[in-house]
Amino acid sequence: MLKFESSYEIRFARAEEIPDIIELMRHYNMHHIPSPEMSALDCKCFSVAEQNGQLLGAAGYTFLPDDVGKTTIMAVRPDCTRLGLGRKLQTRRMQILRGLGCVKIITNADRPETIAWYK
């Protein structure tokens, strides 16, 4: 189990971290990539939370026509949930999309608790 510290970094993902991001998604059955729901991951469209060389979470996004951004998969390690990392990752990707000129952001979710969290 990871000893969580407040000294973590949220940064853009690196290409060599894609397998680790996919493995992180396995905890939530979102690791089937590529798939009809999720194409191959592009590290340029992912932020990660990292502490001492370990990925704690990851959040992706993509672009749609007409200056619309779309959130893609996001996950936080199960032993790091309820610490605010998901909120920080979500906020960061929204800031990135806004900074890139998106005037609207779309998020898809199917579980009621996830929908409530996003609201």
N, C-alpha and C positions, 0 to 999 in steps of 0.2 A: 504494500500500500504506500502510496506517495504521501510524503509529509508536505501538505500544501502550505505555501508561503505566499505572502502578498506580492512578492517580487517576481512576478511573471511578466512576460512580454507578449503583446499582440502585434504580429507582423505579417507581411505577405509570406505565403508558402513558397518553398523552394521545390524545384522539379523532383529532386531526389526524395522528397517527403510524401509524394503521392501514394506510394504503397502504405505508408504509415497512416495517412488520412483514411484510406480505404479500410484499413484494419480497425481504426477507431470507429468507423461507421458500422462495423460488424456487430457491435454491442446493441445496435438498434435496427438490425436487419436492413441496413441501407448500403451494404457493401457489394451488391450486384451491379458492378460498373465495368464496362458499359452495359446499359440496359435501355429498353424503350423509354423509361422515365428519366434516366440520367445518362448522358453521353459520357465519353471519356473526360476525366477531370483535367482542367487547365489550371496549373499552379498560379497563373497570373490573375485568376478570379477566385482566389481563396485566401483567407486570413487564418492564421493559427495562433493559439495561445500556447506558449512554450515556457517551460521552467527547467533550468539546468539540463538542457538538451532533450527533454521529454515533452512530447506533444500532449497537452491537456485537453485541447478542443480544436475544432476547425469549423469554418463557415464559408460557404461558397455563394456566388452570385453569377448572374449572366445578364445579357442585354437583349431587349426586345426592340422592335421598331418604335418610332415616335418618342424617343427619350424615356422609355420605360425600362426600369430595372426589375429583375426577378431574383428573389432569394432561391438558392438551391439547397442542398443538404447541409445540415449543421448537427454537430454532436459534441458532447463533453464527456470525458472519461467518467464512467459510473462512480469511481471513487472521488470525483471532483464536482459532483452535482451539488446544487443548493449552496454554491459559494459565489454566485454572481457571474461566473465565466460566460454562461450562455447569453446573458444580457449584454455583457461587454462585447462579445463577438457580434451579436445582432446590431448593437449600436455602431460598431466599427464598420460593418458592411453597409449599413444605411448611410453613414457618413461618406464612404467611398463612392457609393452610387450617386449620391447627391453631388459630390465633388466632380463627378464625371458628367454631370449635366442631366441626370435622370430627374424628371418632374413627378414621376409616379413609381411606386415600388409594389410589386405583387408578391405575395407569399401564399403558398398552398400548404394546407395542413389538414389532416383527417381526424386526429384524435381530439376530443373535446377539451382535454386538459392542455394540449398544445395550442389549440386555438385561443383558449382563455389566456395562456401565457403571452402569446403574441399581442393580444389586445391590450 
